[in-house]
Amino acid sequence: MKLGIIGYQNHALRLRNIIEKKPNCRIDFIYHPTKKIDDERSTNNFSDLLDCDAIFISSPNETHFSYIRRLRDFKGYIFCEKPPVTSKSQLNYIAKLPLEKKRKLFFNFNYRFSKISKNLESQLNSTKIGKIIQINIITTQGLAFKKIYSNSWRADGRKNLHNLLDTVAIHFLDMLALHLGDHDKIIYLADNFSGNGSSYDTSNLLIKLKKGPIISIFNSYASSYINEIMVIGTNGYFTCRDNKFIIRSPRNTFNSEGLFISPPIKNKKKFNMQEDYNNSLRNSIDYFLHFVRKKDKIPINLFQTSISTNRIIINLKNKKSQKLVNS
């Protein structure tokens, strides 16, 4: 396969390192509109990309739409990093693309191909867990206290006030939407606790689904490292934390006095969430390249869920910004 990539550092470099280890894949062009990088494949000529079988878009979020629009007549496949776009008008344009185009346009929401996602799906109708009533997700680290943070794009409130929505929460929202359906209500809370930069370094989403559990997604750059998920059901629960996956069940577990106590461990195994994230990225690329190789159509539900997830994020930002203006 002949491949091109838009972007050259950070996540784009991570994609290149994965792609170049795949058999029968080569990256022929590394595109940047102005910079010339130290690589013979570097190009500033956008038309060089148009002969590729597939193009990977891994440029800043606000540029995704312009590239997708420029590639409207491109006959190959497009792998675009999340979020698809950054405004309602852009989203409406993408949603109206021809069906044939939609089924060659793949947005990379990483947790779709993770073991976390598979574990959640497998427990939806599990007798061990029962009916799922609550999901708690916590991912935090101390990035906001690093010297490099204040001058980074993440800390720039003018362009990335809600950066945690775009970079972290969006993946979990997408995974949950795939398995659990549409939401009924969302509360979005955010603040800057570190005092560094002008964007929010902490956010919390409280979500009530139309048919399903209540969900809390807490993300922060202003705390110590925590990376865990808890899924609570009517008969038990499972947790992913401290490099362990544990299922506890059943609900009716009592001590000698007939009082409820913590259920016994039914399943326990090693599980590293960061490693799972990295493997999920590889799986996502493999999934996309399978359709490019076979010249097959990508399932339309993935495109539709991407648009739905993106719309949620844009609406949350707009509502939060409107409240700031009114106050």
PEBELRA-V856295 format. One line per field, one symbol per residue. phi: phi as a letter, one per 40 degrees, with the letter a starting at -180 (. if undefined). psi: psi as a letter, one per 20 degrees, with the letter a starting at -180 (. if undefined). A space follows every 10 residues. Layout:
# PEBELRA-V856295
phi->???
psi->???
This chain:
# PEBELRA-V856295
phi->.bbbbbhbbf cccccdcccc cccgbaccbb cacbcbccac ccabcccdcc cccabbbbbd dccdcccccc cdccccbbbb cccdabaccc cccccccddd cdcbbbbcbc cdbccdcccc ccccbccccg ccbabbbbbb acdcbccccd bcccccccbb dbcccccbdd ccdccccccb gccbabbbba abccgbgbcc baaabbbbcc biccbbbbba bbaccbaabb bbbcbiabbb afgbbbbbac ccbbcccgcc bdccccaaac abcccccccc cccccdcccd ccccfbccdc cccccccccc cdcccccccc ccccccc
psi->qoqqpoqird hhhggghggi iqqkpqohpo pphhqormpi ipqjohhhhi jqhqppolrq giigghgggh jhjpiaqpop qqqgajrggg ghgghjqqgh ghjjoppnoh ihkrhgghgg ghjhkphghb ppipppppoq rkhijqhigh jrhhiohhhl hlhhghhfhh ghggghhhhi aqqhqppppq rohhjpajrp jpqppopoqg narpppopqq jkarppnqpp opriiaqqqo qlkqppppqr gmpqaijjqp rpqqphpprp oohghhgghh gghggggghg hggilrppph hggghggggh hggggggggg hhhggh.
